[in-house]
Amino acid sequence: MQAHSTPRRRELPVPPIDLGLLFLRLAGSFMLFYVHGLPKLLHYAHELTVIEDPFGLGPTVSLWAAILAEAVCPVLIALGIFTRLACLPIIGVLLVAMLAVHPGWSIAEGQFGWLLLVIFTAIALCGPGQWRLGRGIAQS
């Protein structure tokens, strides 16, 4: 009788959860930066004339808050630096956008915002994973 051996499964060099977190960080950060952050940086003067100001802080403060959340924080998250902390302004701006600025939007109309909210809340809850530059800077 011949012994039947089962083939050994090769382990990934990093746990799949870390690959998933890396993908969420890179994909979510790219989408937020490219769709919302970069246009605010490139067209700053125009954005000052069209930015919503739901709390009456003035367009400059509102735009700088949006730039922090949509341009600076996604870069930090993509790199894995201060990841959980960097998610908080994004979550805040998305909640304001979805609940205060666009309260009449259906789920379908606001699906991009809601999906970004899901992505960055998941990253905030789980942290950046092992694949990050900020490993020695800050244990997020």
N, C-alpha and C positions, 0 to 999 in steps of 0.2 A: 504494500500500500504506500503510495507516494503522498508525502505531506504537501498540502496546498498552502502556499504562503500568500498572504494578502499584501498587495503593494503598499508601501509606506507613503503616507501623505506628506507632502512637503509643506513645511510651515512657512508662512510669510515672514519676511524680516521684521515686520511690525504688525501688531495685532490689527485685525480688520476694523475695529472701532476707531483706531487712530487714523486709518486711511479714510474712513467715513467722515471723521471730524475735519481732516485736512481738506477733503473735497467740499464740505459745507463751508468752511472758512474761505477757501479760494473762490468758489462759485458765487456764494452770497456776496462777498466783498466786491468781486468784479462787477456783478450786476448792479449793486447799489452805487458804486463809484462811477461806473460808465454811464448809467441812465440818469442819475441824479446829481452826484457830486461834481463830476468833471464839467458838465454844462454850467453849473453855478460858478466854478472857478474861471472858465473861459469867457463867460458872458456876465461878469459880476455887475456891471452898470445896468444892464437890462434886467437882471434878476432882482435888483433893488426896486424896480418899478412894478414887478409882478408878484413878489413873494407875499404869501398870506401872512397876516399878523394877528392870529386869533386872541392873543392876550394883551394887545395894545402896547407892546414893548418898542415898537418902531421897526421899520424895515431893516435897518442895519443890524440890530440885535437879533432879529429873527433870521436874517440871512446868515450871519456868523454862526448861530446855533445849528442851522441846517448844514453849513459847510463843515463844521466840526463833526457832526453825525454822519454826513454823507460822503465826505472826502478824506478827512483825517482818520477817523475811527476804522473805516474799512481797510486802510493800509496797515494799521496796527494789527487788526484781526488777521489779515492775510499772512502777515509775518509771524503771528503768534505772540506778539508783545502786548502785555497787559490786556489780554484777550477778554476776560470777563468784564473788566472795568470798561473797556472800549465798547462793549455791547450795550451798555446802559444808555448812553445818549441816543444810539440808534433806536432802541426800543422806545424810548421816550418820544422822539420825533415821530416815529411811526404811529404810536398811539394817538398823539395829538393830531396827526394828519388824518387818520382813519376815523377818530371819534369826534374831533372838534372842527376840523377844517372841511371834511367831506362826510358828515354824518348821514346824508341821504343816499350815499352810494350803496348799491347792492353788493353782495359778496362777489358777483361776477365783475362789476365795475372796479372794485378795489382789490381784485385777486392778487395783483403784483405786490401791493403793500402788505396784505395779510400773509402771503407766502414769505416775504422778507421778515415779517414779524415772527413767524414760526421758525425760520432758519436761525435768526439771531438770538431768539429766546432759547432754542436748543443749544446753541454754542455757549450762551451764558450759563446755562445749567450744567453742561457737561465739561466745559473748559476746552482748551485748544487741542488736547491730545499730545502725543509725544513728538510729533513732527512740527517743530516750531523753532524760530530763531531766539525767542525770548526765554528759552529754557534756563539759561544762566542768569538772565536779568531779573525775571520775576516768575515765581512759581504761581501760575494762575490756577 
